[in-house]
Amino acid sequence: MTEPDDAPADDEREEHAASEEPVRDGSGWPEPGSDAASSQVLGRGRNYAASFMPSFDFRGIIPNLDFSGVLAPHLESLQRVVATNFTAVLAPASQNLQRGLAASGVFDSVQAFTVGTGAQYEALLAGLRINLKPLIDPGLFDGLNRRLPPNLRSASDKITMMEVHDFVKSEGIPLYLVPRASIGARLVRASTRAARRQVLSDRFDAIVQDCTTVIDRCDDPMVATAVHFVRDGLGAVGGGHFASAQAIFTLVLDTMIMEFYPDQEQRRKITNRRPGSKEVPEIIEGMGLREAYVWLPIWNAHEQFWKDKGDAVPYTFSRHASVHGASKRQYSKRNCVQVLMLVTSLIGYADRLGRNYRAKELCA
């Protein structure tokens, strides 16, 4: 319990208690049963007891023994006992015990009991499966599958929602709307960044086709300009001009991000990732799962790059290096298709938002 504000402090209590006059009877002693009487008895009792006890010097009674001399003849025997290998000594007895148990059939009985119990346990589980099956919603796992991006739901037997989330949390490669399920599953299953980039190379044409399909379906007015320039970039890809296409896709991505986050302070939380940082910004942490699928890889693709500070141009796609450190090291076929995936995912997401917004306006 907390004390009231005007309660005296501990030191004040002690001082007050020490200054109180003990209650005394006519003889000058504290009144029997009082706290003062108990304290005085306990305090004086030790002195009174000491005054009646005789004083002895026990050093004169106990003889001065030399224990090292007494134990010396026995040390060798003690050392032999300590050094004895008790495992080796007890081994014959242990073997005899095992033979006796085997002969008596104890081991066979234990084994039979274990096997019988295991069979009963398996039968119990089988019964539970049969009895509980009608109680489980058949659409339970379908609901979990719906938490995957729509393009990956057909691969729900190969990858999980958490694996997809962990992937986009650590990679600048999107998995929302593009690519197709088989490529997405292969990306998630790839164990290294080099292996993932190899997938981008191996399935380049298929990924470009997937992105083209999504872009062609985006017809909301709010993404019309972005769609126009991405199609121009796709024309450059078709002509083998991957550097030109990468530049166009990067600029469209920049424009789309600014339209979503016109406030620079808010935008920088997504476009200014510290090198090696695994701490997802709060602005993304507060998003729903679908939004996180879109923005996490964009955040990863915006790792800080300072050419004036001597940062090396990365091989992997980097928005900042593409804009501020143009080089053959950064501009590549792999990076071209990676940023195409990023901008396609964002445009597709924006198109769906626009459609939903207009649908609600019509229903209002």
C-alpha positions in Angstrom: 0.0 0.0 0.0 1.2 3.5 -0.7 1.6 5.9 2.2 -0.1 9.4 2.3 2.0 12.3 1.3 2.1 13.7 4.9 3.4 10.4 6.4 6.7 10.8 8.3 9.8 9.4 6.6 11.6 6.3 8.1 14.3 8.4 9.8 11.7 10.7 11.3 9.9 7.7 12.7 13.0 6.3 14.3 13.9 9.6 15.8 10.4 10.0 17.2 10.4 6.5 18.6 13.8 7.0 20.3 12.6 10.2 21.9 9.4 8.7 23.4 9.5 8.2 27.2 8.7 4.5 28.0 5.7 3.9 30.2 6.9 3.0 33.7 5.3 1.7 36.8 6.1 3.0 40.4 9.3 1.1 40.7 10.9 2.9 37.8 10.8 -0.1 35.5 8.8 0.0 32.3 5.3 -1.3 32.6 5.2 -5.1 32.1 4.1 -6.1 28.7 5.1 -2.8 27.1 7.4 -2.6 24.1 9.9 -0.7 26.2 9.9 -3.5 28.8 10.6 -6.1 26.1 13.4 -4.1 24.6 15.0 -3.5 28.0 14.8 -7.2 29.0 16.4 -8.3 25.7 19.1 -5.6 25.9 20.0 -6.4 29.5 19.5 -10.2 29.3 22.8 -10.7 27.5 24.8 -8.8 30.1 23.1 -10.6 33.0 23.8 -14.0 31.5 27.4 -13.1 30.8 27.8 -12.0 34.5 26.8 -15.5 35.7 28.9 -17.6 33.2 32.4 -18.6 34.4 35.3 -17.6 32.1 37.2 -20.5 30.6 40.2 -20.6 28.3 39.5 -23.6 26.1 42.9 -23.4 24.5 44.4 -24.8 27.7 42.0 -27.8 27.7 42.2 -29.0 24.1 45.6 -30.5 23.3 47.6 -29.1 20.4 47.5 -31.9 17.8 49.6 -32.2 14.6 47.0 -33.5 12.1 49.4 -33.7 9.2 51.5 -36.2 11.2 48.5 -38.2 12.1 47.2 -38.5 8.5 50.6 -39.0 6.8 50.7 -42.8 7.0 47.2 -43.0 5.5 47.6 -40.6 2.5 48.9 -43.3 0.1 45.9 -45.5 0.7 43.5 -42.6 0.2 45.2 -41.7 -3.1 44.8 -45.3 -4.3 41.1 -45.2 -3.5 40.5 -41.9 -5.3 42.4 -43.0 -8.4 40.4 -46.2 -8.7 38.4 -46.6 -11.9 35.0 -47.5 -10.5 33.5 -48.1 -13.9 36.0 -50.9 -14.5 35.5 -52.3 -11.0 31.7 -52.3 -11.4 31.6 -53.6 -15.0 31.4 -57.3 -14.1 28.6 -56.7 -11.6 26.7 -54.6 -14.2 27.1 -57.4 -16.9 25.8 -60.0 -14.4 22.8 -57.8 -13.6 22.0 -57.4 -17.3 22.2 -61.1 -18.0 20.0 -61.8 -15.0 17.3 -59.3 -16.2 17.4 -60.8 -19.7 17.1 -64.3 -18.4 14.1 -63.4 -16.2 12.2 -61.9 -19.2 12.1 -58.3 -17.8 13.4 -56.7 -21.0 10.9 -58.6 -23.1 8.0 -57.4 -20.9 9.2 -53.8 -21.1 9.4 -54.0 -24.9 6.0 -55.6 -25.2 4.5 -52.9 -22.9 6.1 -50.1 -25.0 4.9 -51.5 -28.3 1.4 -52.0 -27.0 1.2 -48.5 -25.6 2.4 -47.1 -28.9 -0.2 -49.0 -30.9 -2.9 -47.7 -28.5 -1.7 -44.1 -28.9 -1.8 -44.4 -32.7 -5.3 -45.8 -32.6 -6.3 -42.9 -30.4 -4.9 -40.3 -32.8 -6.7 -42.0 -35.7 -10.0 -41.9 -33.8 -9.4 -38.1 -33.1 -8.8 -37.4 -36.8 -12.0 -39.1 -37.8 -14.1 -37.5 -35.1 -12.7 -34.0 -35.4 -12.8 -33.8 -39.2 -16.4 -32.7 -39.4 -15.7 -29.9 -36.9 -12.9 -28.3 -39.0 -14.0 -25.7 -41.5 -13.0 -27.0 -45.0 -12.3 -23.4 -46.0 -9.8 -22.8 -43.2 -6.8 -23.4 -45.4 -8.4 -21.5 -48.3 -8.6 -18.5 -46.0 -4.9 -18.8 -45.3 -4.2 -19.1 -49.0 -6.0 -15.9 -49.6 -3.4 -14.1 -47.5 -0.9 -14.8 -50.2 -0.7 -12.4 -53.1 -3.3 -13.3 -55.7 -0.6 -14.4 -58.3 0.9 -16.9 -55.8 -2.2 -18.6 -54.4 -1.8 -21.5 -56.8 1.5 -22.2 -55.2 0.2 -22.4 -51.6 1.3 -26.0 -51.4 4.9 -24.9 -52.0 5.2 -21.6 -50.1 3.6 -20.0 -47.1 2.4 -16.5 -46.3 5.2 -16.1 -43.8 7.9 -17.1 -46.3 6.6 -14.6 -48.8 6.5 -11.9 -46.1 10.0 -12.7 -45.0 11.2 -12.6 -48.6 9.9 -9.2 -49.4 11.1 -7.9 -46.0 14.7 -8.7 -47.0 14.7 -8.3 -50.8 14.1 -5.6 -53.4 12.2 -8.0 -55.5 8.4 -7.8 -55.4 6.0 -10.7 -55.2 2.7 -8.8 -55.4 0.8 -9.3 -58.7 4.0 -10.4 -60.5 5.6 -12.8 -61.2 3.6 -15.9 -61.9 3.3 -18.6 -59.1 6.0 -21.0 -60.4 8.6 -18.2 -60.7 7.5 -16.7 -57.3 7.9 -20.0 -55.6 11.3 -20.5 -57.1 12.4 -17.0 -55.9 11.2 -17.8 -52.4 12.9 -21.1 -52.4 16.3 -19.7 -53.6 18.6 -19.7 -50.6 21.0 -16.8 -51.6 20.7 -13.4 -53.3 22.8 -14.7 -56.2 20.4 -17.6 -56.7 17.5 -15.2 -56.7 19.1 -12.9 -59.3 19.8 -16.0 -61.4 16.1 -16.6 -61.4 15.6 -13.1 -62.8 18.0 -14.0 -65.6 16.7 -17.4 -66.3 13.0 -16.3 -66.5 13.5 -12.9 -67.9 11.1 -13.2 -70.8 8.4 -14.8 -68.7 8.6 -12.1 -66.1 8.4 -9.4 -68.7 5.3 -11.1 -70.1 3.8 -11.2 -66.6 4.4 -7.5 -66.1 3.0 -6.6 -69.5 -0.2 -8.6 -68.7 -0.7 -6.7 -65.4 0.0 -3.3 -67.0 -2.4 -4.0 -69.9 -5.2 -4.6 -67.3 -4.6 -1.3 -65.4 -7.1 1.2 -66.8 -7.9 3.5 -63.9 -7.4 7.1 -64.8 -5.1 7.7 -61.8 -2.4 5.4 -63.3 -2.9 6.3 -66.9 0.3 8.4 -67.2 2.4 5.8 -65.4 1.0 3.0 -67.7 1.9 5.1 -70.8 5.6 5.4 -69.8 5.9 1.8 -68.6 4.7 0.7 -72.0 7.3 2.9 -73.6 9.9 1.2 -71.5 8.6 -2.2 -72.5 9.1 -1.2 -76.1 12.7 -0.5 -75.2 13.0 -3.9 -73.6 11.7 -5.5 -76.8 14.4 -3.7 -78.8 17.1 -4.9 -76.4 17.7 -1.4 -74.9 17.7 -2.5 -71.3 19.6 0.5 -69.9 17.0 2.9 -71.4 14.2 0.8 -70.1 15.7 0.7 -66.6 16.0 4.5 -66.6 12.3 4.9 -67.6 11.0 2.4 -65.1 13.1 4.0 -62.3 11.7 7.5 -63.1 8.1 6.2 -63.2 8.7 4.4 -59.8 9.9 7.7 -58.4 6.8 9.6 -59.7 4.4 7.0 -58.3 6.1 7.1 -54.8 5.8 10.9 -54.8 2.1 10.7 -55.7 1.5 8.3 -52.8 3.6 10.3 -50.3 3.7 14.0 -51.3 5.1 14.9 -47.9 8.9 14.6 -48.1 9.4 13.7 -44.5 7.0 10.8 -44.8 8.4 9.8 -48.1 11.9 9.7 -46.8 10.9 7.0 -44.3 10.5 4.7 -47.3 13.1 6.0 -49.7 16.0 6.3 -47.3 16.9 2.8 -46.0 20.1 2.7 -43.9 22.7 0.2 -45.2 22.3 -3.2 -43.5 19.2 -2.0 -41.5 16.7 -4.7 -40.8 14.4 -2.4 -38.8 11.3 -1.9 -40.8 10.1 1.7 -40.6 6.9 2.3 -38.6 5.1 3.7 -41.6 5.3 0.2 -43.2 4.9 -1.7 -39.9 1.5 -0.1 -39.6 0.3 -1.2 -43.0 -1.9 -4.2 -43.8 -0.4 -7.3 -45.3 -1.2 -6.4 -48.9 0.3 -3.0 -48.6 3.4 -4.4 -46.9 3.8 -6.8 -49.9 4.0 -3.8 -52.1 6.1 -1.3 -50.1 8.7 -3.6 -48.4 10.6 -4.4 -51.6 10.4 -0.7 -52.6 12.0 0.2 -49.3 14.7 -2.4 -49.8 15.5 -1.0 -53.2 16.1 2.4 -51.7 19.1 1.7 -49.6 21.3 4.8 -49.1 24.0 5.4 -51.7 26.5 8.3 -51.5 28.8 8.5 -54.5 30.5 11.6 -52.9 31.4 9.5 -49.9 33.0 6.8 -51.9 30.2 4.2 -51.8 30.7 1.4 -54.4 28.0 1.2 -57.1 26.1 -2.0 -56.3 25.4 -4.8 -58.8 21.9 -5.3 -57.4 19.2 -2.8 -58.3 19.4 0.5 -56.3 17.2 3.4 -57.1 19.8 5.8 -55.7 22.6 4.3 -57.6 20.6 4.2 -60.8 19.9 8.0 -60.5 23.2 9.1 -59.0 25.7 6.5 -60.1 24.9 5.5 -63.7 27.3 2.7 -64.7 27.4 -0.6 -66.5 27.7 -2.1 -63.0 24.2 -0.8 -62.1 22.5 -0.8 -65.4 22.0 -4.4 -66.4 19.4 -6.8 -67.8 18.7 -8.2 -64.4 18.2 -4.8 -62.7 16.0 -3.7 -65.6 13.5 -6.5 -65.0 13.7 -6.1 -61.3 12.7 -2.4 -61.4 10.0 -3.3 -64.0 8.6 -5.7 -61.4 8.7 -3.0 -58.7 6.9 -0.4 -60.8 4.4 -2.9 -62.2 3.5 -4.1 -58.6 3.0 -0.5 -57.5 0.9 0.5 -60.5 -1.3 -2.6 -60.2 -1.8 -1.8 -56.5 -2.7 1.8 -57.3 -5.1 0.7 -60.0 -6.9 -1.6 -57.6 -7.2 1.2 -55.0 -8.6 3.6 -57.7 -11.2 1.0 -58.8 -12.3 0.3 -55.3 -12.6 4.1 -54.6 -14.7 4.7 -57.7 -16.9 1.7 -56.9 -17.6 3.1 -53.4 -18.5 6.5 -55.0 -21.0 4.8 -57.3 -22.6 2.9 -54.4 -22.8 6.1 -52.2 
